[in-house]
Amino acid sequence: MGWSGTIIHEGIIYVGTLDGRVVAINSSTENIEWSYSIAPVTAPSGGFSCGGTSIPTAIYSTPVADKDMVYVGTYSGKVLALNTLARSQNLTFPHRGYSEWEWDCPIDNARSNAIVANLLVGEDDIYVSSSNGRVYSLDMEFGDLNWESEVLDKEHRKLWTSPVIQGNTLYTGTYDGHIYGLSLETGELANWSFESEAGFASSPVIYDDTIYVGSFDRYLYAVKIGTDVPIWKFPEETPAGNWFWASPVIKEGIICAGCLDGKLYAINTTTGKEIWSYMTKEQKDETSPVISLPVLMDNLLIVVNESGMVYVFDLNAELANEGMPWRTIPIGTAVRSSFCAQDGLVYIRDEENWIYAVDIDRGEVSWRIPLTTEE
């Protein structure tokens, strides 16, 4: 949930933009391979005009890639499947042997059908959380609708977080404070659900049959699937300084969670006890929220705060037990989106629509390019 971030697939970085483009960047040549502009939405004009005004279709969700396809949801309620091989060859569509498709999420009497959460790719299907309060399952190859769930968030009709799969069940958290299980095959509700007094801010993560999720009441919860009471909530008594907006990451029984209060917390997954915490800073030594999802790259935990400070924690080193970063790298620009890492490089999109490649070993920005292209 939030702003479209980067992914890397077979050497190509994919990212969505707020002006409605999916951009592919070659990580080796550092050049834009292709840019696909989504058709703008026509909004009614004001005054005496009888026409409409075209506005860009914003992309808030991060693209997902599988084989030769990249999938993305848009704020106008569309899911697009783009063929990456065909796009790199500048082919026009329809083109024999290359498939692409587009699916429109139903309005469904809701105020919005916007897709804000990241899509979830399963074995053969794609799962879509919509702002109309429903989850949809689409056939990955053709975009056909497999099933739609009932309205899960009946109060707000906001599904702004991504679901997660375990076994034959899909689990999703809602803005009104529920966790539901859905059948992967039919979309029907499972026998178990969980209800909280506050809504959920982050997408759920599953580890050892336990769901870990951040809430708007400024706690992080551990909920064992099948139970009605959380195993623990963190912090134990006084809530954190702000929401746990980004999903946590888990490695070997330690959950690492960034918070909008500027801290990174390391927590024991079994007990919910704090192992250590670290307050991130701006370059002017002021605190800065952690909005982006932390990323694991082998033994390295990478955290980027809103001010654009990159923190690298070596989880195998003694300093990690003390909550001290191995390396801090400033990029000097605001970051609110998720990012990806591979082969020692971290790929970050900033709020000015530039892509930064940060070299972890050298501790510096290796290259950067703007997300612009001539149409």
Secondary structure, 3 states (H helix, E strand, C coil): CCECCEEEECCEEEEECCCCEEEEEECCCCEEEEEEECCCEEEECCCCCCCEEEECCCCCCCCEEECCEEEEECCCCEEEEEEHHHHHCCCCCCECCECCEEEECCCCCCCCCCCCCCCEECCCEEEEECCCCCEEEEECCCCCEEEECCCCCCCCCCCCCCCEEECCEEEEECCCCEEEEEECCCCCEEEEEEECCCCECCCCEEECCEEEEEECCCCEEEEECCCCCCCEEECCCCCCCCCCCCCCEEECCEEEEECCCCEEEEEECCCCCEEEEEECECCCCCECCCCCCCEEECCEEEEECCCCEEEEEECCCHHHHCCCCCEEEECCCCCCECCEEECCEEEEECCCCEEEEEECCCCEEEEEEECCCCC
